[in-house]
Structures are given as structure tokens and as C-alpha cells.
Amino acid sequence: MTKISGYYAGGFYLNNVPGSVLVSRDLYMMWRPRRISEVTPESLVFLELLKPAPEVLVLGTGATPQPLPPDLHAYLQRIGVRVELLDSRNATGYFNVLNDEGRSVVGALLVCDPEARMPEVLPEAKEPMWDRPSIMQRGGIV
């Protein structure tokens, strides 16, 4: 099962994948978009290939929450996928929770710093990975 253990400015601690990522229950891959403006229906066509189709797309929008572009909203409605829009830090935790529950979920996570260069040597993971309470903890859910 895929589990995201943290993030850094230029990527995610998911078997040390640098850059933005697409993740599902048992699959993860590098993803080209680095900003919400670069996320298009074409960049998410992967959703239409998954069987069973995901019920939820957790879209991490980078360092801060960003609005969903109208064409992307229409596309996701057309293919019947609900979207949860969060900053990427909180999106990683929310993806993990839904995935642990066995939900049909996909995470599309943008890097926190779109200007960050791809590192030649990835930053060392440090504990704890989360430096502030997650959205789940603030809401009294966890």
C-alpha cells in the first residue's frame, strides 16, 4: 500500500520521489505539473484508466490552498470524481487517512515550491515529518 511519509519544498517522501506526484493505493508516479495553473484535464486522464474508478481525488495545491480552475472542476464532475482541495502538506495526510480506510482515492500532489530545482541528492527525512497539527487533528477527527 502506498504511504506518503512527508514532504519537502521540492517533492515528497514517497520512496524519495522528487517533484509533484500522482498516487493511488498501490501505484505512484512523477507528475509534470508544478502549479495549479498547469493542472489540466489532460494531466489527470490517468483517473479514467483506473479500475475501479476513484471516488475521491485529493488535490494538493502546493504551499497554500488554491481555487480549482473551472475547466478542471467540469472535467472531474463529468467523470464522476469528487475532489478535495487542500494545501499539499495537509493533502498528504488526508490521502494517507483515506487510503488506510481502504477508500478508492487518488492523490495529485503539487510541490510546495514550484521554483525548487530537482535535487541531485534528496534531503534526508527527519522525524517528526509534520511540524504542525494536520487538518484532521485540528478538526478533532484524529
C-alpha positions in Angstrom: 0.0 0.0 0.0 1.3 3.5 -0.9 2.1 5.7 2.2 3.4 9.2 2.0 5.7 9.8 4.9 6.3 13.5 4.4 7.2 16.3 2.1 9.9 19.0 1.4 9.8 22.1 -0.8 10.7 20.2 -4.0 8.9 16.9 -3.5 7.6 14.1 -1.3 9.0 11.4 0.9 7.4 8.5 -1.1 10.3 6.3 -1.8 12.2 9.6 -2.4 10.2 10.7 -5.5 11.2 14.3 -6.3 8.7 16.7 -7.7 4.9 16.5 -7.9 3.3 13.1 -7.7 0.2 11.1 -8.6 -0.5 8.4 -6.1 -3.1 5.7 -5.6 -3.5 2.7 -3.3 -0.6 0.7 -4.9 0.9 3.0 -7.6 2.8 6.2 -7.6 4.4 8.2 -10.3 6.1 11.5 -11.0 3.7 14.1 -12.3 4.7 17.0 -14.6 2.5 20.0 -13.2 4.2 22.1 -10.5 1.4 24.8 -10.2 -2.4 24.6 -10.1 -2.5 26.5 -13.4 -0.6 23.6 -15.0 -3.2 21.0 -13.8 -5.5 20.2 -16.8 -7.9 17.5 -17.6 -5.2 16.0 -19.9 -2.8 15.8 -16.9 -5.4 13.9 -15.0 -6.6 11.5 -17.7 -4.9 8.8 -15.6 -8.1 8.9 -13.5 -10.1 7.4 -16.3 -7.8 4.4 -16.6 -8.1 3.2 -13.0 -10.5 0.4 -12.3 -12.4 0.7 -10.1 -12.6 4.4 -10.7 -11.5 6.6 -7.8 -14.3 8.1 -5.7 -12.1 10.9 -4.4 -9.2 13.0 -5.8 -7.2 14.6 -3.1 -5.6 17.6 -4.9 -2.7 19.1 -3.1 -2.3 22.6 -4.4 1.2 23.4 -3.2 2.1 25.6 -0.2 -1.3 27.2 0.1 -4.8 26.3 -0.9 -5.7 27.4 -4.4 -9.1 27.5 -6.2 -9.9 24.8 -8.6 -9.9 26.0 -12.3 -13.4 25.9 -13.8 -12.4 23.5 -16.7 -10.9 21.1 -14.2 -14.0 21.2 -12.0 -16.2 20.5 -15.0 -13.9 17.6 -16.1 -14.0 16.0 -12.6 -17.8 16.3 -12.4 -18.1 14.7 -15.9 -16.1 11.7 -14.9 -17.8 11.4 -11.5 -14.8 12.0 -9.2 -15.3 14.1 -6.1 -12.3 16.5 -5.4 -10.9 17.5 -2.0 -8.7 20.6 -2.4 -6.0 21.2 0.3 -2.6 22.6 0.5 -0.1 19.8 -0.3 1.0 19.4 3.3 -2.5 18.6 4.5 -3.3 16.7 1.4 -0.6 14.1 2.1 -2.1 13.3 5.5 -5.6 13.3 4.2 -4.6 10.9 1.3 -3.0 8.6 3.8 -6.1 8.5 6.1 -8.5 7.8 3.2 -6.1 5.2 1.8 -5.7 3.5 5.2 -9.5 3.3 5.4 -9.5 1.4 2.1 -11.2 4.1 0.2 -10.8 4.4 -3.6 -8.6 7.5 -3.5 -6.0 9.2 -5.7 -3.7 11.9 -4.6 -2.5 14.5 -7.1 0.1 16.5 -5.1 1.9 19.6 -6.3 5.3 20.6 -4.9 5.2 23.2 -2.2 7.8 25.3 -4.0 7.3 25.2 -7.8 10.7 27.0 -8.3 12.6 24.4 -6.3 15.2 22.6 -8.5 15.1 18.9 -8.7 17.7 17.8 -6.2 20.6 15.5 -7.2 20.7 14.2 -3.7 17.4 14.1 -1.9 17.0 15.7 1.6 17.3 13.3 4.5 14.0 12.5 6.1 13.7 13.9 9.6 11.3 12.9 12.4 8.7 14.2 13.1 7.8 14.8 9.4 4.8 17.0 10.4 5.7 20.2 12.1 2.1 21.4 12.9 -1.2 19.7 13.6 -2.8 18.3 10.5 -6.2 19.4 9.2 -7.5 16.1 10.6 -6.2 16.8 14.1 -7.4 20.5 14.1 -10.9 19.3 13.2 -10.9 16.8 16.1 -11.1 13.9 13.7 -7.9 12.2 14.9 
